Amino acid sequence: MAKERRAVKRRSECPLNASIEILGDRWSLLIVRDMMLRGFKSYKEFMDSYERIATNILADRLRKLEFHGIIEAEPDPLDGRKTNYVLTRKGIELGPVMTEMVLWAGSHERVENQELIARMRKDKVRFNAEIRARWEQDRAERESRREFARNSSDRPTRTSGTPPPQSAARQSQKI
C-alpha cells in the first residue's frame, strides 16, 4: 500500500512525463539498478559503486526515490544506527522496464557486461522472474526478522535474541 504523500505538481498528466519526472535522471536509475541486480542496500555500497556518485547527489536521490515510493528506508537489523534501503513493490516492478533499457543499449551502443545482456536476451521473462524471486525472498526474510524482533521483545529473557541468518541464496545474489 502506498504511503500518503503530498500531491506532486507535474508539467503534464502524460504517463511518460510522470515516469521521467520520477526516474529521468541517471543516478536514480543506477541506484535502482544496483539494488535490483547487485543487492545493494546501504549508503556505503552505493558510494562504492563504480560510477562514483557524489554524496549530496546520492542523499538527494535516495530521498526522492523514497518520496515516490520506489524504495523504503529501514533500520539495519544488525546495527540500528545504520539505514538500509530496499525496493518496494512499485520499485521492483521497474525490472522489466530496466531490462528493456539494457537490451536497447546493448543493441545500439557499445557497452560492457555482454554476459548480462546475453542472459536477458535468452529469456527476459525468466531473468525478470529471478530478480523478482530474489526480491520476494529478501522481503520474506526481512519480515521474519521483524517478527522475531517483535516476539523477542514480548518475552522477557536474560539474553536478547539475534535475527535469523541470511539465506545462502541472499548472500550469493550479488551479480
Secondary structure as UniProt FT lines:
FT   HELIX           15..23
FT   HELIX           26..38
FT   HELIX           43..47
FT   TURN            50..51
FT   HELIX           55..67
FT   TURN            68..69
FT   STRAND          71..75
FT   TURN            80..81
FT   STRAND          83..87
FT   HELIX           89..92
FT   TURN            93..94
FT   HELIX           95..108
FT   HELIX           114..122
FT   HELIX           124..154
FT   HELIX           168..171
//
